[in-house]
Amino acid sequence: MVHAQNYDQFVGTLRAGFRQISYSGKLQGCKINFETSAQDFAYRAGGPIIAGSSIALYIEPFGMMLKPGVADVLNNNIVEAPYYAFIKTSNGTTAGSIYESYDADNKGYRLFVPQTNKTTMAVMIDILSGEKPTIGFNRSKSGFMIKSDLFRNWFE
């Protein structure tokens, strides 16, 4: 097992990009793709991890989706899908919302689609207003939550 080290200088957003989602030439929504690094004190004794993910906001059907995958930097960057994931902003969260989840097409990723309600709407409005969200996830059903501030060190 790796003992906790100070990886703080490596913690933050590594890559981020925005793209439109279109189908047959019609705008369907937008997506933020990103990779962010963090230290995993819950499962990996402070070892570095990279969370690759996307947040998609859809016009039709209206809603949002989170697609995370987590790689252990010290374990050959093997990507694993988290058991549960959520998005949090200052005015809302998808945590606690009823959601559907599916295995993604790419191995090691999972899709989380929360029902649209007051708190998920607040998250969507915050993201569209430019707020930096926090992504949280559990690696296992009874596990501890890990949080990563999206865009940390990105805009500073």
C-alpha positions in Angstrom: 0.0 0.0 0.0 1.2 3.5 -0.8 1.5 5.8 2.2 0.0 9.3 2.0 2.3 11.8 0.3 1.8 15.4 -0.6 0.5 15.3 -4.2 -1.3 18.7 -3.7 0.7 20.3 -6.4 -0.8 17.8 -8.9 -4.4 18.2 -7.6 -6.7 20.1 -9.9 -8.1 20.1 -13.4 -5.8 18.6 -16.1 -8.0 19.1 -19.2 -11.4 20.5 -19.9 -13.4 21.1 -23.1 -16.8 22.1 -24.2 -18.8 20.9 -27.1 -22.3 21.1 -28.5 -24.5 18.0 -28.8 -26.4 17.9 -32.1 -28.5 15.3 -33.9 -29.4 15.6 -37.5 -28.2 19.2 -37.4 -30.4 20.2 -34.5 -28.9 21.4 -31.2 -29.7 18.9 -28.4 -27.5 20.2 -25.6 -23.9 20.8 -24.5 -21.2 18.8 -22.8 -18.2 19.5 -20.7 -15.5 16.9 -20.9 -12.8 17.0 -18.2 -10.0 15.2 -16.3 -9.3 16.3 -12.8 -6.8 14.9 -10.3 -7.2 14.3 -6.6 -5.8 12.4 -3.7 -7.9 9.4 -2.6 -7.6 9.2 1.2 -10.8 7.1 1.4 -9.6 4.1 -0.6 -5.9 4.5 -1.7 -4.2 6.0 1.4 -3.8 9.4 -0.2 -2.6 8.0 -3.6 -3.3 10.1 -6.7 -6.3 9.4 -8.9 -7.6 10.9 -12.1 -11.3 11.3 -12.6 -12.2 11.5 -16.2 -15.8 12.6 -16.8 -18.3 14.6 -18.7 -21.4 16.5 -17.7 -24.0 16.7 -20.4 -27.0 19.1 -20.3 -29.8 18.2 -22.7 -32.6 20.4 -24.2 -34.7 17.5 -25.6 -35.3 15.4 -23.6 -34.6 18.0 -20.9 -32.2 16.9 -18.2 -28.5 16.1 -17.4 -26.1 13.3 -17.2 -22.8 12.6 -15.4 -20.4 10.1 -16.9 -17.4 9.4 -14.5 -14.5 7.0 -14.5 -11.7 6.9 -12.0 -8.1 5.9 -12.7 -5.5 5.0 -10.1 -2.3 6.7 -11.1 -0.1 4.3 -9.1 -1.9 1.2 -10.5 -1.3 1.4 -14.2 -4.1 4.0 -14.6 -6.7 1.3 -14.7 -10.1 3.0 -15.0 -12.9 1.8 -12.8 -16.5 3.0 -12.8 -17.7 4.4 -9.4 -20.7 2.9 -7.7 -22.4 6.3 -7.3 -21.6 9.8 -8.4 -23.1 13.3 -8.1 -22.6 16.9 -9.0 -22.8 19.8 -6.4 -22.9 23.6 -6.9 -23.6 26.4 -4.4 -27.4 26.3 -5.1 -28.0 22.6 -5.7 -26.9 19.0 -5.9 -27.9 15.8 -7.7 -26.9 13.8 -4.5 -30.1 12.3 -3.0 -32.0 12.6 -6.3 -33.7 9.6 -7.8 -31.5 8.5 -10.7 -30.9 5.9 -13.3 -27.4 4.5 -13.9 -26.0 2.5 -16.8 -22.6 1.1 -17.8 -21.1 3.3 -20.4 -19.9 2.1 -23.8 -16.3 2.7 -22.8 -15.0 0.4 -20.1 -14.6 1.8 -16.6 -17.2 4.6 -17.0 -20.8 4.7 -15.7 -23.7 7.0 -16.7 -25.7 8.7 -13.9 -29.0 10.4 -15.0 -30.8 12.2 -12.1 -34.4 13.0 -12.3 -35.1 16.7 -13.0 -36.2 18.4 -9.8 -35.7 21.7 -8.0 -32.1 20.8 -6.9 -30.9 19.4 -10.2 -32.4 22.4 -12.0 -30.3 24.6 -9.6 -27.2 22.6 -10.6 -27.9 23.1 -14.3 -28.5 26.8 -13.9 -25.3 27.2 -11.9 -23.3 25.3 -14.5 -24.8 27.4 -17.3 -24.0 30.5 -15.4 -20.3 29.6 -15.2 -20.1 28.2 -11.7 -17.4 25.6 -11.0 -19.1 22.4 -9.9 -17.8 19.7 -7.5 -18.0 16.1 -8.5 -18.4 13.5 -5.7 -18.4 9.7 -6.0 -18.2 6.4 -4.1 -16.1 3.6 -5.4 -18.3 1.0 -3.6 -21.8 0.7 -2.2 -20.8 1.1 1.5 -17.7 3.2 0.8 -16.6 6.7 1.6 -17.3 9.7 -0.6 -14.5 11.4 -2.5 -15.0 14.9 -3.8 -13.1 16.8 -6.4 -13.5 20.5 -7.2 -13.8 20.8 -11.0 -11.6 23.4 -12.5 -9.4 23.9 -9.4 -6.1 25.5 -10.6 -7.7 25.9 -14.0 -8.9 29.5 -14.0 -6.5 30.7 -11.3 
